[in-house]
Amino acid sequence: MDFKIKYGKYGLITGASAGIGKEFAYILAEKGLDLILVAIREEKLKEISSELSARFKIECLTIKKDLTELNSYKEVFELTKKYDIGLLVNNAGFGYYGRFINQNEEKLGAMIKLNVFTFAMLTKVFAEYFVKKERGGMILVSSLAAFQPTAGMALYGATKGFELLLGEAFSEEIKGRNVDVTILCPGATVTEFQIAAEGVPHNGMDARKVAMCAVKNLGSKVISIPGVNNKIIGKLHRFLPRSVVRLATKMALSHYLRD
């Protein structure tokens, strides 16, 4: 599939300075899309932009933006609406592991602002934009944590469940409007996210393979779960009692409940 012909000239990626977002940038650059990369770390963005521009002969623009700020989604949209944005990768987010009652309120608030409010509003404004121009693609990055209660990362899992349910619902609402939507739900992935989440062990799937799963499924699957084991986990909750699912996730994440 020629992404530029199908969707438009530019791909917009949030959280593009590292991890899965960075891998999306390389994959889409390989496909010939010009890119707009959004993140808070300007130096990292410029490094990636320079390499992508030189290597793939594309235009690669950067926007330094703290997406935990409530009006940041409006600012990003206003800065980019003059370009032919064809694909949104709504990837920015962070996790926070530990016992919920012991977690810092400011950090919990920032996570809600980013994973819930900014995620939802960016999805909304770009979905409106794509529907009006009658073409577009959206990759929404949620998590395998969206499928079950997650003791040890309670609020993070709840925000990811929000993202999944929002994505599934609105993908039905815009069906037939020539806007492709897939929701990426990765399990453990080797990224800098694990450092930001404080104490997450560095193991899991390769970030490029995770990003590629969503790119391959765009236009064919609403939910993209990379990895056979992750697919099994994502479906298993349907057949088990909720009490069993809660206990299983609590045991799996017991490391973060020691305090």
C-alpha positions as CSV (number, residue, x, y, z in Angstrom):
1,M,0.0,0.0,0.0
2,D,1.3,3.4,-0.9
3,F,0.6,5.4,2.3
4,K,1.1,8.8,0.7
5,I,-1.5,8.1,-2.0
6,K,-4.0,6.4,0.3
7,Y,-3.8,8.8,3.3
8,G,-1.9,12.0,2.4
9,K,1.5,13.6,2.4
10,Y,2.3,13.8,6.1
11,G,2.3,11.4,9.1
12,L,2.0,13.0,12.6
13,I,3.5,11.0,15.4
14,T,3.2,12.0,19.1
15,G,5.7,10.6,21.6
16,A,8.2,10.3,18.7
17,S,11.5,10.8,20.6
18,A,11.9,7.2,21.7
19,G,10.5,3.7,21.8
20,I,7.5,2.7,19.8
21,G,7.0,6.2,18.6
22,K,10.5,6.4,17.2
23,E,10.0,3.1,15.4
24,F,6.8,4.4,13.8
25,A,8.8,7.3,12.5
26,Y,11.4,5.0,10.8
27,I,8.7,2.7,9.4
28,L,6.6,5.5,7.9
29,A,9.7,7.3,6.6
30,E,10.6,4.0,4.8
31,K,7.2,4.1,3.2
32,G,7.9,7.6,1.9
33,L,5.7,9.7,4.2
34,D,6.9,13.1,5.2
35,L,6.7,13.4,9.0
36,I,5.8,15.7,11.8
37,L,7.3,14.5,15.1
38,V,5.9,15.7,18.5
39,A,7.5,15.2,21.9
40,I,8.9,17.2,24.8
41,R,12.5,16.3,24.2
42,E,13.6,18.7,21.4
43,E,17.2,17.5,21.1
44,K,16.1,13.9,20.6
45,L,13.5,15.0,18.0
46,K,16.0,17.0,16.0
47,E,18.5,14.0,16.0
48,I,15.8,11.7,14.7
49,S,14.6,14.3,12.2
50,S,18.0,14.9,10.8
51,E,18.7,11.2,10.3
52,L,15.3,10.5,8.7
53,S,15.6,13.4,6.3
54,A,19.1,12.4,5.2
55,R,18.5,8.7,5.0
56,F,15.1,8.6,3.4
57,K,15.0,12.0,1.6
58,I,11.8,13.1,3.3
59,E,10.7,16.3,5.0
60,C,10.7,15.8,8.7
61,L,9.5,18.6,10.9
62,T,9.5,18.7,14.7
63,I,7.3,20.2,17.4
64,K,8.4,20.5,21.0
65,K,5.3,20.1,23.1
66,D,4.4,19.0,26.6
67,L,1.2,17.0,25.9
68,T,0.2,17.0,29.6
69,E,-0.8,20.6,29.1
70,L,-4.6,20.8,28.6
71,N,-4.5,23.0,25.5
72,S,-1.6,21.2,23.9
73,Y,-3.8,19.2,21.5
74,K,-5.3,22.5,20.1
75,E,-1.8,23.9,19.6
76,V,-0.6,20.8,17.8
77,F,-3.6,20.8,15.5
78,E,-3.3,24.5,14.8
79,L,0.4,24.1,14.0
80,T,-0.1,21.2,11.6
81,K,-3.5,21.8,9.9
82,K,-1.9,23.7,7.0
83,Y,-0.1,20.4,6.0
84,D,-1.8,17.5,4.3
85,I,-1.8,15.3,7.4
86,G,-2.9,11.8,6.3
87,L,-2.0,9.6,9.2
88,L,-2.1,10.3,13.0
89,V,-0.1,8.0,15.3
90,N,-1.5,8.9,18.7
91,N,1.3,7.3,20.7
92,A,2.3,9.6,23.6
93,G,1.7,8.3,27.1
94,F,3.4,7.2,30.2
95,G,2.9,4.6,33.0
96,Y,3.2,4.7,36.7
97,Y,3.7,1.5,38.7
98,G,3.1,0.8,42.4
99,R,0.3,0.7,44.9
100,F,-2.4,3.3,43.9
101,I,-2.9,4.7,47.4
102,N,0.9,5.5,47.7
103,Q,1.3,7.2,44.3
104,N,2.0,10.9,43.8
105,E,-1.1,12.9,43.0
106,E,0.5,15.3,40.6
107,K,2.0,12.5,38.6
108,L,-1.3,10.6,38.5
109,G,-3.0,13.9,37.3
110,A,-0.4,14.3,34.6
111,M,-1.0,10.7,33.4
112,I,-4.8,11.3,33.2
113,K,-4.2,14.6,31.3
114,L,-1.9,12.8,28.8
115,N,-3.4,9.3,28.5
116,V,-7.0,10.3,28.7
117,F,-7.7,14.0,27.9
118,T,-5.0,14.8,25.3
119,F,-5.3,11.3,23.8
120,A,-9.1,11.8,23.4
121,M,-9.0,15.3,22.1
122,L,-6.2,14.7,19.6
123,T,-8.2,11.7,18.3
124,K,-11.3,13.8,18.0
125,V,-9.9,16.8,16.2
126,F,-8.0,14.7,13.7
127,A,-10.9,12.3,13.2
128,E,-13.0,15.4,12.3
129,Y,-10.3,16.6,9.9
130,F,-10.0,13.2,8.2
131,V,-13.8,12.8,7.9
132,K,-14.1,16.2,6.3
133,K,-11.4,15.5,3.7
134,E,-12.8,12.0,3.3
135,R,-9.6,10.1,3.8
136,G,-7.1,9.4,6.6
137,G,-5.6,6.8,8.9
138,M,-5.3,6.6,12.7
139,I,-3.1,4.4,14.8
140,L,-4.1,4.7,18.5
141,V,-1.6,3.2,20.9
142,S,-3.2,1.6,24.0
143,S,-1.8,-1.5,25.8
144,L,-2.5,-5.1,26.6
145,A,-3.2,-3.7,30.1
146,A,-6.5,-2.4,28.6
147,F,-8.0,-5.9,28.7
148,Q,-8.0,-6.5,32.5
149,P,-7.8,-4.9,35.9
150,T,-4.1,-4.4,36.7
151,A,-3.3,-4.3,40.4
152,G,0.2,-2.7,40.6
153,M,-0.6,-0.3,37.8
154,A,-4.2,0.4,38.5
155,L,-4.6,3.9,37.0
156,Y,-2.4,3.2,34.1
157,G,-4.4,0.1,33.2
158,A,-7.6,2.2,33.5
159,T,-6.4,4.9,31.2
160,K,-5.4,2.2,28.6
161,G,-8.9,0.6,28.9
162,F,-10.3,4.1,28.2
163,E,-8.2,4.4,25.1
164,L,-9.2,1.0,23.8
165,L,-12.9,1.5,24.4
166,L,-12.9,5.0,22.9
167,G,-11.0,3.8,19.8
168,E,-13.4,0.8,19.3
169,A,-16.5,2.9,19.7
170,F,-15.6,5.8,17.5
171,S,-14.1,3.5,14.8
172,E,-17.7,2.2,14.4
173,E,-19.1,5.7,14.4
174,I,-16.9,6.7,11.4
175,K,-17.1,3.4,9.5
176,G,-17.7,4.0,5.8
177,R,-16.1,7.5,5.9
178,N,-12.8,6.3,4.4
179,V,-10.8,6.7,7.6
180,D,-8.9,3.6,8.8
181,V,-8.4,3.0,12.5
182,T,-6.4,0.5,14.4
183,I,-5.7,0.4,18.1
184,L,-2.3,-1.0,19.0
185,C,-2.3,-3.0,22.3
186,P,1.3,-4.1,23.0
187,G,2.4,-6.1,26.0
188,A,5.8,-5.6,27.5
189,T,8.1,-3.8,25.0
190,V,11.7,-2.8,25.4
191,T,11.6,1.0,25.4
192,E,12.5,4.0,27.5
193,F,8.9,3.9,28.7
194,Q,10.0,1.3,31.3
195,I,12.4,3.8,32.8
196,A,9.7,6.5,33.1
197,A,7.3,4.0,34.6
198,E,9.8,3.5,37.5
199,G,11.0,0.0,38.1
200,V,9.6,-1.9,35.1
201,P,12.1,-4.7,34.1
202,H,13.7,-4.3,30.7
203,N,12.4,-7.2,28.8
204,G,9.7,-7.7,26.2
205,M,9.1,-7.5,22.5
206,D,11.2,-5.4,20.1
207,A,9.7,-2.0,19.6
208,R,10.0,-2.1,15.8
209,K,8.0,-5.4,15.6
210,V,5.3,-3.9,17.8
211,A,5.0,-0.7,15.6
212,M,5.0,-2.8,12.4
213,C,2.1,-4.8,13.7
214,A,-0.1,-1.7,13.7
215,V,1.1,-0.5,10.4
216,K,0.4,-3.9,8.7
217,N,-3.1,-4.0,10.3
218,L,-4.1,-0.5,9.5
219,G,-7.2,-0.8,7.2
220,S,-7.8,-4.4,8.1
221,K,-8.0,-4.9,11.9
222,V,-9.4,-2.5,14.5
223,I,-7.4,-4.1,17.3
224,S,-3.7,-4.9,16.8
225,I,-2.1,-7.2,19.4
226,P,1.6,-8.0,18.5
227,G,2.9,-11.4,19.6
228,V,1.3,-14.8,19.9
229,N,1.4,-14.8,23.7
230,N,0.0,-11.4,23.9
231,K,-2.9,-12.4,21.7
232,I,-3.7,-15.3,24.0
233,I,-3.6,-13.0,27.1
234,G,-5.8,-10.5,25.3
235,K,-8.5,-13.1,24.6
236,L,-8.2,-15.2,27.8
237,H,-10.1,-12.7,30.0
238,R,-13.3,-13.4,28.0
239,F,-13.4,-16.9,29.3
240,L,-12.2,-16.6,32.9
241,P,-14.2,-15.2,36.0
242,R,-13.2,-11.6,36.8
243,S,-12.0,-12.8,40.2
244,V,-9.5,-15.1,38.5
245,V,-8.3,-12.3,36.1
246,R,-7.8,-9.9,39.0
247,L,-5.8,-12.5,41.0
248,A,-3.7,-13.4,37.9
249,T,-2.7,-9.8,37.2
250,K,-2.1,-9.1,40.9
251,M,0.3,-12.0,41.0
252,A,2.0,-11.0,37.8
253,L,2.5,-7.4,39.1
254,S,3.2,-8.3,42.7
255,H,6.7,-6.8,42.4
256,Y,5.0,-3.3,42.4
257,L,2.9,-4.0,45.5
258,R,5.7,-4.6,48.0
259,D,5.5,-1.2,49.6
